Amino acid sequence: MEPIFLTRSQARKIILNAAGLARKAQFGEGIEAVYRVIDHLGFVQLDTNYVVERAHHHVMAARIPDYQTEWLAELCEDGRIFEYFTSDAGYLPSRDFSYSLPVKEAFATHGRPATPAETRMMKVALDRVEREGPLMVSDFDDDRLEASTGWWDWRPAKVALERLYLEGLLMISRTRTFQKVYNLPLNLLSPETDLTMPAKKEFARYIIRRTLGALGIAYVKELAWRARRVKGNLVKTELEQMVAEGEVQLVKIDELKGAPLYMLSDQDLDIELSKDVFILSPFDILNVFRHRLKDFFDFDYQIECFVPAAKRKYGYFSLPVLYGDIFIARMDAKADRKQKVLIIHNLHFESIDLDQITIRKLIGALKDFVLFNQCRNISFKKSNNETYLKAINKGLFG
């Protein structure tokens, strides 16, 4: 099949529409919109960083104007979504549960072998959950033999519970304070859940369809990412076959040379953007593959919480700010929940001229973001454009 030729502008529209960012409320409102976002994207990454509201809630609030943080827990309790660690930790629709089984099998068969002590502790932990019901790490005695050496130096009970979770013998839910609760799958899954292990070909095609549905246009490395834990997966082989069959289309983008690009052949090309402003999480589906931001949006972005403080350019937790199909700024923010103030340590604007309409929409997005973070006020510490900052302050405070 001959490739289809697209401009970068067309490609951006396809990518933003696939991400659910072509317009506000693209998936509607209310708890059903939350489910539709997860069902469409196939995976919404979860993150524990609480500098501002956690990433999974942030992803939803950017797309759903009336979003309530308890809705994710309600969908989990109803058995419509579940949490698991596929490529990363995240929420998935329960109708895709069987496609998590190859990853669980990979953890069980190709992960680091359990030590005899870990195996014994896993049996103890599983027996207790079966007898007592859902348990947390704190329900086990502190069985650490030596003092902790750091964040990832888990005590044996934690190691055992996590192995049981990754291998699929336990599932997790969350408390209101975001702590994990370990439970048996039969207590969390609906009776209709498909528990059949998919064939390798079926799994690969699922990964390709799901990833292209969420990304719109993708390189092979993004398609392979979601299946990276499953050794010997057939993603690359099945991708070539799906191109030959006409289900997947090769794409050529103006000015982009190098690795092949792909999209689904039934992809809608007639997409209009609403030119809304979105303040996005670093872990949003649009931002997790940084090279895509550079290739398609000319936006050189890195989340700097993983960068030594002395080497940070924009701040610890810099949030990309999107207007239409252009990234106009990045905002290093922190919610002071005691004082109810959203602190903007650095509002760095890109080298783009912004008109009054754009500034007004940015002000609206900032107001929404303040409320979403359960704050009442906003404080700016630094910006590289005092003119824009002055206009924003005037629009916010009069």
C-alpha positions in Angstrom: 0.0 0.0 0.0 1.3 3.5 -0.9 1.9 5.9 2.0 -0.4 8.8 2.5 1.2 12.2 2.6 0.3 14.7 5.3 1.5 18.1 6.4 2.6 18.5 10.0 -0.5 20.7 10.6 -2.7 17.8 9.5 -0.7 15.4 11.7 -1.0 17.6 14.8 -4.8 17.7 14.3 -5.0 13.9 14.1 -2.7 13.5 17.1 -4.7 16.0 19.3 -8.0 14.5 18.3 -6.8 11.0 19.2 -5.6 12.4 22.5 -9.0 13.9 23.2 -7.7 17.4 23.1 -9.3 18.7 19.9 -11.8 20.6 22.0 -13.0 20.8 25.6 -15.4 18.1 26.7 -14.6 16.0 23.6 -15.9 12.9 25.5 -18.8 14.7 27.2 -19.2 15.4 30.9 -19.9 13.4 34.1 -18.6 10.0 35.2 -19.5 8.4 31.9 -17.0 10.8 30.2 -14.3 9.5 32.5 -15.0 5.9 31.3 -15.1 7.0 27.7 -11.7 8.7 28.0 -10.2 5.5 29.5 -12.0 3.3 27.0 -10.8 5.4 24.1 -7.2 5.8 25.2 -7.0 2.2 26.5 -4.6 3.3 29.2 -4.4 6.4 31.4 -1.1 6.7 33.3 -1.2 6.9 37.1 1.4 8.8 39.0 2.0 9.5 42.7 3.5 12.9 42.4 1.3 15.3 44.4 2.9 18.7 43.8 -0.3 19.5 41.9 -3.2 17.1 41.7 -2.1 13.7 40.7 -1.5 13.0 37.0 -4.5 10.6 36.4 -6.9 13.2 37.8 -5.1 15.9 35.9 -5.6 14.0 32.6 -9.3 13.8 33.3 -9.8 17.4 34.5 -8.2 18.7 31.3 -10.8 16.8 29.2 -13.9 16.8 31.4 -15.0 20.2 32.7 -17.0 18.9 35.7 -14.6 16.2 36.7 -14.7 14.9 40.3 -11.7 13.0 41.6 -13.8 10.3 43.3 -15.2 9.1 39.9 -12.1 7.0 39.1 -12.6 5.1 42.4 -16.3 4.7 41.6 -15.5 3.2 38.2 -13.0 0.8 39.8 -15.5 -0.2 42.5 -18.1 -0.9 39.8 -15.6 -3.1 38.0 -15.6 -1.0 34.8 -11.9 -0.1 35.0 -8.9 -1.6 36.8 -5.4 -0.6 37.7 -2.4 -2.5 36.4 1.3 -2.0 35.5 1.5 -2.7 31.8 4.1 -0.3 30.3 3.6 1.9 33.4 1.1 2.0 36.2 -2.3 3.1 35.0 -6.1 2.6 34.6 -7.4 0.4 31.8 -11.0 -0.5 30.8 -12.1 -3.9 32.2 -13.2 -5.1 28.8 -9.4 -5.2 28.0 -8.6 -7.3 31.1 -7.6 -10.4 29.1 -4.9 -8.4 27.3 -3.2 -7.7 30.7 -2.6 -11.5 31.1 0.4 -11.7 28.8 2.1 -9.0 30.8 1.3 -10.8 34.0 2.7 -14.0 32.6 5.8 -12.1 31.6 6.3 -10.9 35.1 5.9 -14.4 36.4 8.1 -16.2 34.0 10.7 -13.6 32.9 11.1 -11.4 35.9 13.7 -11.7 38.6 13.2 -15.1 40.2 11.8 -14.9 43.7 14.1 -15.9 46.6 13.0 -18.8 48.8 12.1 -16.2 51.5 10.1 -14.1 49.0 8.2 -17.3 47.9 7.3 -18.1 51.5 6.2 -14.6 52.1 4.1 -14.6 48.9 2.3 -17.7 50.1 1.7 -16.1 53.6 0.4 -12.9 52.0 -1.9 -14.7 49.6 -3.2 -17.0 52.3 -4.0 -14.0 54.5 -5.8 -12.1 51.8 -7.9 -15.2 51.0 -8.8 -15.7 54.6 -9.1 -12.1 55.9 -10.1 -10.1 52.8 -8.4 -7.0 51.4 -5.2 -6.0 53.1 -2.6 -3.2 53.1 1.1 -3.4 53.7 0.5 -1.9 57.1 -1.6 -4.9 58.0 1.6 -7.0 58.0 4.2 -6.9 60.8 7.3 -4.8 60.0 9.4 -7.8 59.0 12.4 -5.8 57.8 15.7 -7.3 59.0 17.8 -4.3 58.3 17.2 -0.5 58.3 15.8 0.9 55.0 18.3 2.3 52.6 15.9 4.3 50.5 12.6 4.7 48.7 12.8 1.4 46.8 14.1 -0.6 49.6 10.9 -2.4 50.3 10.3 -4.7 53.3 9.5 -8.3 52.5 5.8 -8.1 52.9 5.7 -5.2 50.4 7.9 -7.2 47.9 5.6 -10.2 48.2 2.4 -8.2 47.7 3.8 -6.4 44.7 5.0 -9.6 43.1 1.5 -11.1 43.6 0.0 -8.0 42.1 2.3 -7.9 39.0 1.9 -11.7 38.4 -1.9 -11.3 38.5 -2.7 -13.3 41.7 -3.8 -10.1 43.5 -5.3 -6.8 42.2 -5.3 -3.4 43.9 -7.7 -0.7 44.8 -6.8 2.6 46.5 -7.8 4.3 49.7 -8.8 8.0 49.7 -5.2 8.8 50.7 -4.0 6.8 47.6 -2.6 3.9 49.5 -2.8 0.4 47.9 -5.3 -2.2 49.1 -4.5 -5.7 47.8 -7.5 -8.0 47.0 -8.4 -11.1 45.1 -9.3 -10.6 41.5 -12.6 -12.4 41.9 -13.6 -9.7 44.4 -12.9 -6.8 42.0 -13.8 -8.2 38.6 -17.3 -8.6 37.2 -18.4 -12.1 36.4 -18.5 -11.2 32.7 -14.8 -10.4 32.6 -12.9 -12.3 29.9 -10.1 -14.3 31.5 -8.9 -16.0 28.4 -5.2 -15.6 27.5 -5.0 -14.0 24.0 -2.9 -15.6 21.3 0.3 -13.8 20.5 -1.1 -12.5 17.2 -4.3 -11.3 18.9 -2.3 -9.5 21.6 0.0 -7.8 19.1 -2.9 -6.6 17.0 -4.7 -5.3 20.1 -1.6 -3.3 21.1 -1.3 -1.8 17.6 -5.0 -0.8 17.4 -5.1 0.6 20.9 -1.9 2.6 20.5 -2.8 4.0 17.2 -6.3 4.9 18.4 -4.7 6.9 21.3 -1.8 8.4 19.5 -3.3 8.9 16.0 0.0 8.6 14.3 3.0 6.7 15.7 6.4 5.3 15.2 7.2 1.6 15.7 8.9 2.4 19.0 5.7 3.8 20.5 3.7 0.8 19.3 6.3 -1.6 20.8 6.3 0.4 24.1 3.0 -0.9 25.3 4.1 -4.5 24.7 7.7 -4.0 25.9 7.4 -6.3 28.9 6.2 -9.3 26.8 9.3 -10.9 25.4 9.0 -12.2 21.8 5.8 -10.2 21.1 4.7 -10.0 17.5 4.0 -6.3 17.3 6.5 -5.5 14.5 5.5 -8.6 12.5 1.8 -8.0 12.8 2.2 -4.3 12.0 3.7 -5.2 8.6 0.9 -7.7 8.1 -1.8 -5.1 9.0 -0.2 -2.7 6.5 -0.3 -5.4 3.8 -4.0 -6.1 4.6 -4.9 -2.4 4.5 -5.9 -2.0 8.2 -2.9 0.2 8.9 -1.6 3.0 6.7 2.0 4.2 6.2 2.3 7.9 6.6 4.7 10.4 5.3 5.0 13.8 7.0 6.4 17.0 5.4 9.9 17.7 6.7 10.0 14.5 8.8 12.5 12.0 7.6 13.7 8.8 9.2 11.7 6.0 10.8 8.3 5.0 9.3 5.1 6.4 10.7 1.7 4.6 10.9 -2.0 5.3 11.5 -5.2 3.4 11.2 -6.5 3.4 7.6 -10.0 4.5 8.7 -8.5 7.6 10.5 -10.6 10.7 10.0 -8.6 13.4 8.3 -11.2 16.2 8.4 -10.5 17.5 12.0 -11.1 20.9 13.3 -9.6 22.2 16.5 -11.4 24.6 18.9 -8.4 26.6 19.9 -8.9 26.0 23.6 -6.2 26.3 26.2 -5.2 23.1 28.0 -2.9 23.0 31.0 -1.5 19.4 30.7 0.1 16.9 33.0 3.7 15.8 32.1 2.2 12.2 32.1 -0.6 13.0 29.7 -0.7 10.7 26.6 0.2 13.7 24.5 3.5 14.3 26.4 4.9 10.9 27.5 6.8 10.4 24.3 9.0 13.5 24.3 10.4 13.0 20.8 6.9 13.3 19.3 6.5 16.7 20.8 9.7 17.8 19.1 8.9 16.1 15.8 5.3 17.3 15.4 5.0 20.4 17.6 8.6 21.8 17.7 8.3 21.6 21.5 11.4 20.5 23.3 10.1 19.3 26.6 11.4 17.4 29.6 9.9 16.9 33.0 12.6 18.1 35.3 11.7 16.4 38.6 14.1 13.7 37.5 16.8 16.3 36.7 19.3 17.5 39.4 18.1 20.9 40.8 21.2 22.7 39.5 20.5 21.6 35.9 16.8 22.5 35.8 15.9 25.1 33.2 12.2 25.6 33.9 11.4 24.0 37.3 10.7 20.9 39.2 7.3 20.0 37.8 6.8 22.0 34.7 3.3 21.6 33.0 3.0 22.1 29.2 0.4 24.6 28.2 -1.3 24.0 24.8 -3.4 26.4 22.7 -5.0 24.8 19.7 -2.1 22.9 18.2 0.7 25.1 19.6 2.5 24.8 23.0 2.6 28.4 24.2 4.1 28.0 27.7 5.3 25.7 30.4 4.3 26.3 34.0 6.2 25.1 37.1 3.4 24.9 39.7 2.8 23.7 43.2 -0.4 23.6 45.2 0.0 24.9 48.7 -3.1 23.1 50.1 -2.9 24.5 53.6 -2.9 28.1 52.4 -5.2 27.3 49.4 -2.8 29.0 47.0 -1.6 27.7 43.7 2.0 28.8 43.5 3.4 29.4 40.0 7.2 29.3 40.5 7.9 29.9 36.8 5.5 30.7 33.9 7.8 30.4 30.9 6.3 31.5 27.6 7.6 30.0 24.3 8.8 32.4 21.6 5.3 32.9 20.2 3.3 36.1 20.0 0.0 35.8 21.9 -3.0 38.0 21.2 -5.6 39.1 23.7 -8.0 36.2 22.9 -5.3 33.7 23.7 -4.3 35.5 27.0 -8.0 35.5 28.0 -8.4 31.8 27.3 -5.2 31.2 29.3 -6.7 33.1 32.2 -9.8 31.0 32.1 -7.7 27.8 32.1 -5.7 29.1 35.1 -8.9 29.8 37.0 -10.1 26.3 36.4 -6.7 24.8 37.4 -6.8 26.8 40.7 -10.2 25.3 41.6 -9.2 21.8 40.4 -6.3 21.9 42.8 -8.7 22.9 45.6 -7.1 26.3 45.9 -8.7 29.8 46.1 -5.9 32.0 45.0 -2.8 32.0 42.7 0.6 33.5 43.1 3.2 34.1 40.4 6.9 34.1 41.4 8.6 34.4 38.0 8.0 34.7 34.3 10.2 35.4 31.2 7.5 37.7 29.8 6.4 40.5 32.1 4.0 41.9 29.6 2.0 38.7 29.4 2.2 38.2 33.2 0.9 41.7 33.8 -2.1 41.0 31.5 -2.8 37.7 33.3 -2.7 39.4 36.7 -5.0 42.1 35.5 -7.4 39.5 34.1 -7.3 37.5 37.3 -7.4 40.2 39.9 -8.8 43.2 38.1 
